[in-house]
Amino acid sequence: MSGTCVRLSDMTPLTISDREEMILALQDEIRRSGESRYDHRLHGVLLIAEGLTCPQVSELLGDAPRTVEYWVRRFEGHGFGGLTEGERSGRPSRLTEEQLAVVEAALRQTPAAVGLAGVGPWDGKTLSTFLKKRFEVDLKARQCQRLFRRLGFRLRKPRPLIAHADPQQQAAYKKTPKMGQRRKR
């Protein structure tokens, strides 16, 4: 696969800059949603219908030859419905919908307000401690960070202050000037 095509009007080859990186980015984009994965499978089956072999299609689309075979077999057996995705189960949630609602309400408060004294703002470890105390559910900090995103929260980390630092000296070393001020050169 050369990665170029020729424009018919002037026979100038077209190229994609950063070809290798863009191929990976395009493949990630295809895998991003169920609709694009369905379209990807449709293209694979269309290429087989056009007469290409499974290894040729797999090389063009970046999938394993066995994967292309599965698509064709599912299409032959079930038609277009065979190319749609079923449920992607994954691991079942350890928290019920009611518990998730309690967690969401708790995250809208400070940790101290929900009985976690002596801790700072919400983070993965703090949420893990809350889940253990409240529901006896043991989730690691990383999974709790994913839970923040799932519930629509983003993790904000406070900026540390240097002990006994002179505010005027700190301002002099800041990378960006304050709004409306220009840097002195």
HELIX and SHEET records of a PDB file:
HELIX    1   1 ARG A   19  ARG A   31  1                                  13    
HELIX    2   2 GLY A   34  ALA A   49  1                                  16    
HELIX    3   3 CYS A   54  LEU A   61  1                                   8    
HELIX    4   4 PRO A   65  HIS A   78  1                                  14    
HELIX    5   5 GLY A   79  LEU A   83  5                                   5    
HELIX    6   6 GLU A   97  LEU A  107  1                                  11    
HELIX    7   7 ALA A  112  VAL A  114  5                                   3    
HELIX    8   8 GLY A  124  PHE A  135  1                                  12    
HELIX    9   9 ALA A  141  ARG A  150  1                                  10    
HELIX   10  10 PRO A  167  TYR A  173  1                                   7    
SHEET    1   A 2 CYS A   5  VAL A   6  0                                        
SHEET    2   A 2 PRO A  13  LEU A  14 -1                                        
END                                                                             
